[in-house]
Amino acid sequence: MNKILLLIFMFLSVNLFSQKTTIDTNQICVPYSVAQKILLDLNDYDRLKEVIVTYKSEIYELNNKVIYLNKENDAWLNQDKLNNEIISEKNKAIEIYKSENEDLKKENKRLKTKNGLYNIISAIIIVPLTYIAITK
């Protein structure tokens, strides 16, 4: 009995799981709407490949532009730093000129006072001598 069942099982499995005929794939028909969608997808894919190349070139150009602008920005930063140093040096020079100007103002005021005193003293001496010279 086991042998018969084994033979039946083998016969059924060979017949059920084996390919009986070969199918010619040239005769497979795709509906028109499906074929149209496939062609549209393929066209979109080709268009996207062209867009990707364009985007890659744009990205490359933008990257070069960014590098150039960074270099230009660095140059402006260096020039700004140099200008700030020049301005600080000029401010130091202005402070020195201001302090010297204040010193000169004080000296000028002292000399004016001294000159005024000399004029007063000389007037005190000259007026009596002139009076004496005129009256004699």
Backbone bond lengths (Angstrom), bond angles and torsions (degrees), N, CA, C in turn:
res aa  C-N    CA-C-N  psi(-1)  N-CA   C-N-CA  omega(-1)  CA-C   N-CA-C  phi
1 M - - - 1.426 - - 1.534 110.86 -
2 N 1.309 117.45 -43.03 1.464 121.54 178.54 1.519 111.35 -62.60
3 K 1.301 114.73 -35.73 1.454 118.52 -179.58 1.510 110.70 -68.30
4 I 1.294 117.02 -37.78 1.460 121.06 -179.47 1.527 109.56 -68.12
5 L 1.310 115.93 -43.50 1.463 119.55 178.38 1.522 110.85 -63.39
6 L 1.285 115.94 -39.80 1.455 120.07 178.31 1.512 110.78 -64.17
7 L 1.310 118.35 -41.02 1.454 122.52 177.60 1.522 111.11 -65.74
8 I 1.310 118.00 -41.74 1.473 121.29 179.25 1.532 109.53 -65.52
9 F 1.329 116.61 -42.98 1.465 120.60 179.46 1.518 111.41 -62.01
10 M 1.323 117.35 -42.99 1.458 121.38 178.77 1.516 110.66 -65.12
11 F 1.328 117.14 -41.90 1.456 121.01 -179.98 1.528 110.84 -63.83
12 L 1.317 116.83 -44.43 1.462 120.85 179.12 1.539 111.45 -65.41
13 S 1.328 117.85 -44.31 1.463 119.88 -178.34 1.513 111.18 -66.38
14 V 1.295 119.40 -36.95 1.452 120.96 178.32 1.511 109.66 -66.46
15 N 1.312 118.28 -41.98 1.468 121.57 -178.92 1.524 112.68 -74.09
16 L 1.324 118.50 -36.83 1.467 120.78 -176.55 1.524 112.85 -76.98
17 F 1.309 119.40 -41.03 1.466 122.02 -172.24 1.512 114.47 -95.29
18 S 1.285 118.89 -2.18 1.460 120.39 -179.25 1.520 109.59 -96.00
19 Q 1.354 115.69 153.11 1.459 120.03 176.63 1.518 107.97 -82.21
20 K 1.298 114.19 131.21 1.450 118.37 -176.78 1.505 111.37 -92.01
21 T 1.339 117.12 -38.51 1.459 119.65 -179.31 1.520 108.67 -134.21
22 T 1.295 115.33 155.67 1.465 119.12 175.92 1.518 108.04 -92.94
23 I 1.338 115.53 139.89 1.461 121.01 -178.53 1.514 107.94 -99.55
24 D 1.313 116.35 129.76 1.458 121.56 177.33 1.530 107.92 -82.09
25 T 1.365 116.52 116.83 1.470 120.17 -176.63 1.513 112.29 -74.84
26 N 1.314 118.17 -12.93 1.471 120.22 177.15 1.517 111.49 -70.61
27 Q 1.281 116.50 -21.36 1.455 119.45 -176.88 1.522 112.60 -96.27
28 I 1.338 116.63 3.83 1.459 119.01 177.48 1.523 106.99 -74.32
29 C 1.273 117.49 129.62 1.466 122.03 -178.84 1.515 109.19 -107.10
30 V 1.337 114.94 134.17 1.461 121.72 176.25 1.515 106.64 -104.68
31 P 1.300 118.25 133.25 1.467 119.49 178.48 1.533 110.97 -59.34
32 Y 1.327 115.50 151.68 1.465 121.64 -175.21 1.524 111.76 -60.33
33 S 1.315 118.18 -42.41 1.469 120.51 -177.94 1.526 110.80 -64.74
34 V 1.342 116.76 -37.79 1.461 120.38 178.87 1.523 109.97 -68.71
35 A 1.336 116.67 -43.27 1.465 120.28 178.71 1.526 110.73 -63.02
36 Q 1.349 116.42 -38.98 1.464 120.27 179.16 1.529 109.99 -63.78
37 K 1.330 117.27 -42.88 1.471 120.43 178.57 1.525 111.07 -64.59
38 I 1.326 117.19 -38.28 1.470 120.99 177.85 1.522 110.27 -62.48
39 L 1.331 116.70 -45.70 1.465 120.44 179.53 1.529 111.58 -64.40
40 L 1.333 116.37 -40.65 1.471 119.13 177.30 1.530 111.41 -63.02
41 D 1.324 115.91 -40.60 1.465 119.69 177.58 1.525 111.14 -64.07
42 L 1.325 116.64 -41.51 1.467 119.73 177.74 1.524 111.13 -63.74
43 N 1.339 117.07 -41.36 1.474 120.34 177.00 1.529 111.04 -63.34
44 D 1.337 115.72 -42.39 1.466 119.20 177.21 1.524 110.61 -61.62
45 Y 1.317 116.66 -39.99 1.462 120.28 178.74 1.524 110.82 -62.19
46 D 1.359 116.89 -44.69 1.468 120.33 178.21 1.527 110.59 -62.41
47 R 1.330 116.47 -41.96 1.457 120.46 179.03 1.533 110.68 -63.93
48 L 1.324 116.27 -40.24 1.459 120.22 179.23 1.521 111.42 -65.75
49 K 1.327 116.94 -36.06 1.462 119.14 176.62 1.519 110.45 -62.29
50 E 1.349 117.40 -40.31 1.457 120.78 177.84 1.529 110.56 -67.00
51 V 1.320 116.86 -39.23 1.466 120.99 179.25 1.519 110.15 -65.45
52 I 1.316 116.57 -39.03 1.460 120.39 179.36 1.527 109.92 -62.37
53 V 1.322 117.37 -42.53 1.469 120.33 177.96 1.523 109.54 -61.83
54 T 1.344 116.74 -42.82 1.467 120.57 178.08 1.517 110.57 -62.53
55 Y 1.327 116.72 -44.99 1.463 119.85 179.36 1.520 111.76 -63.20
56 K 1.334 116.27 -38.58 1.464 119.01 178.46 1.519 110.75 -62.74
57 S 1.333 117.11 -41.77 1.470 119.16 178.70 1.525 110.64 -67.72
58 E 1.341 117.44 -38.19 1.461 120.10 177.39 1.524 110.99 -65.05
59 I 1.319 116.21 -41.29 1.469 120.13 178.14 1.522 109.98 -63.17
60 Y 1.324 117.17 -41.22 1.462 120.71 178.51 1.528 110.45 -62.50
61 E 1.326 116.64 -45.01 1.467 120.18 179.57 1.523 111.17 -65.19
62 L 1.334 117.06 -41.90 1.463 119.94 177.91 1.517 111.55 -64.36
63 N 1.316 116.69 -37.26 1.459 120.52 177.88 1.525 110.02 -63.93
64 N 1.339 116.58 -43.42 1.464 119.87 177.08 1.525 110.96 -62.29
65 K 1.328 115.84 -39.41 1.465 120.21 179.28 1.529 110.67 -64.80
66 V 1.324 116.36 -41.26 1.469 120.59 178.42 1.520 110.38 -63.32
67 I 1.326 116.72 -42.11 1.469 120.12 178.46 1.522 110.16 -62.46
68 Y 1.350 116.42 -44.32 1.463 120.49 179.09 1.527 110.92 -62.47
69 L 1.348 116.84 -43.85 1.466 120.14 -179.54 1.525 111.41 -66.95
70 N 1.333 117.57 -34.07 1.464 119.90 175.59 1.522 110.93 -64.62
71 K 1.341 116.29 -41.87 1.468 119.33 177.38 1.519 110.47 -63.50
72 E 1.347 116.14 -42.93 1.466 119.94 179.61 1.527 110.41 -64.82
73 N 1.332 116.74 -39.34 1.457 121.03 178.15 1.527 110.76 -64.38
74 D 1.332 116.45 -40.92 1.459 119.78 176.80 1.523 111.02 -61.87
75 A 1.330 116.08 -39.99 1.462 119.48 178.26 1.524 110.40 -63.46
76 W 1.339 116.29 -42.19 1.471 119.38 178.78 1.525 110.55 -65.72
77 L 1.318 117.44 -38.49 1.464 120.23 178.34 1.523 110.90 -64.38
78 N 1.337 116.64 -41.55 1.463 119.95 177.53 1.528 110.85 -63.96
79 Q 1.336 115.97 -41.59 1.460 119.51 179.16 1.533 109.95 -66.16
80 D 1.325 117.19 -39.07 1.456 120.43 177.75 1.523 111.02 -63.68
81 K 1.331 115.85 -40.68 1.464 120.39 178.04 1.522 110.33 -62.98
82 L 1.326 115.97 -43.23 1.460 120.52 178.39 1.526 110.55 -63.81
83 N 1.333 116.86 -42.91 1.469 120.27 177.99 1.519 111.47 -62.31
84 N 1.327 117.12 -39.92 1.469 120.40 177.97 1.528 110.82 -63.57
85 E 1.327 116.88 -39.12 1.467 119.90 177.29 1.525 110.66 -64.87
86 I 1.335 116.82 -42.91 1.465 120.65 178.87 1.520 109.98 -62.07
87 I 1.333 116.88 -44.29 1.466 120.74 179.86 1.518 110.98 -62.98
88 S 1.324 117.61 -41.48 1.472 119.32 179.07 1.522 111.00 -65.00
89 E 1.346 117.34 -38.30 1.463 119.89 176.52 1.524 110.94 -64.41
90 K 1.341 116.65 -42.06 1.476 120.67 178.01 1.518 110.52 -64.00
91 N 1.335 117.56 -39.21 1.469 120.38 178.05 1.518 111.29 -63.97
92 K 1.327 116.73 -38.49 1.473 119.95 176.35 1.521 110.12 -63.59
93 A 1.357 115.82 -42.91 1.469 119.51 179.09 1.524 110.46 -63.34
94 I 1.326 117.31 -39.50 1.472 121.11 178.88 1.527 110.27 -63.94
95 E 1.320 116.94 -40.71 1.464 120.05 177.40 1.525 110.82 -62.14
96 I 1.329 116.11 -41.11 1.476 119.31 177.72 1.524 110.04 -63.66
97 Y 1.356 117.22 -43.90 1.470 120.56 178.68 1.518 110.89 -62.35
98 K 1.342 117.11 -39.81 1.467 119.79 178.91 1.522 111.49 -63.15
99 S 1.332 116.37 -43.85 1.465 118.80 -179.69 1.530 110.68 -66.05
100 E 1.348 117.20 -39.98 1.467 119.74 176.81 1.522 110.73 -65.87
101 N 1.313 117.82 -38.33 1.463 121.51 178.06 1.529 110.92 -62.82
102 E 1.334 116.26 -42.57 1.468 119.72 177.09 1.526 110.27 -61.91
103 D 1.315 117.58 -43.17 1.471 120.95 177.93 1.521 110.82 -61.16
104 L 1.344 115.79 -42.92 1.472 119.49 179.64 1.525 111.58 -66.79
105 K 1.320 117.88 -36.23 1.468 121.07 176.59 1.529 110.34 -62.18
106 K 1.337 116.11 -44.49 1.465 120.30 178.50 1.528 110.67 -62.76
107 E 1.338 115.87 -43.03 1.471 120.18 179.04 1.526 110.31 -64.08
108 N 1.338 117.36 -41.89 1.456 122.06 179.11 1.531 110.34 -62.76
109 K 1.315 117.35 -43.52 1.467 121.61 178.51 1.520 110.44 -62.47
110 R 1.321 117.16 -41.67 1.465 121.57 179.09 1.528 110.35 -64.11
111 L 1.363 115.38 -42.83 1.461 118.96 179.58 1.531 111.87 -67.03
112 K 1.350 117.06 -37.98 1.458 119.54 177.02 1.528 110.97 -62.78
113 T 1.320 116.34 -41.69 1.462 120.27 177.79 1.520 110.70 -63.65
114 K 1.325 115.48 -43.78 1.461 120.61 179.18 1.532 110.34 -62.85
115 N 1.345 116.48 -43.54 1.456 121.84 179.03 1.529 110.56 -63.49
116 G 1.322 116.85 -40.07 1.473 120.72 177.25 1.508 111.43 -62.84
117 L 1.328 116.26 -42.16 1.467 120.12 177.69 1.529 110.78 -63.79
118 Y 1.345 117.24 -42.52 1.476 119.86 178.32 1.532 110.89 -61.71
119 N 1.352 115.59 -39.92 1.472 119.13 178.94 1.529 110.53 -64.21
120 I 1.325 116.67 -42.67 1.471 120.08 179.40 1.526 110.41 -64.07
121 I 1.346 116.48 -46.11 1.468 120.30 -179.10 1.521 109.98 -64.21
122 S 1.362 115.48 -43.01 1.473 117.15 -179.95 1.526 110.80 -65.97
123 A 1.328 117.40 -35.86 1.472 119.67 177.30 1.519 110.34 -65.80
124 I 1.335 117.19 -39.52 1.467 120.65 178.45 1.522 110.35 -63.27
125 I 1.324 118.50 -36.57 1.467 121.42 -179.11 1.532 110.86 -78.58
126 I 1.338 117.71 -42.95 1.474 121.24 -173.57 1.534 111.83 -72.20
127 V 1.310 118.71 -39.52 1.474 120.87 -176.44 1.529 111.40 -60.23
128 P 1.345 120.65 -49.06 1.477 117.85 178.40 1.524 113.18 -66.42
129 L 1.367 115.79 -35.81 1.461 117.22 179.60 1.531 110.93 -67.01
130 T 1.333 116.85 -39.01 1.449 120.73 177.21 1.538 109.49 -64.66
131 Y 1.300 117.62 -41.03 1.474 120.81 178.24 1.508 110.36 -62.98
132 I 1.296 116.91 -42.93 1.470 120.81 178.76 1.518 109.83 -64.56
133 A 1.349 117.40 -41.11 1.447 120.32 -177.87 1.527 110.26 -68.17
134 I 1.300 118.08 -34.99 1.475 121.15 -179.39 1.529 110.16 -75.49
135 T 1.270 117.94 -39.83 1.464 120.39 -177.71 1.523 112.75 -75.66
136 K 1.207 125.72 -18.02 1.448 126.93 179.98 1.448 110.85 -83.73
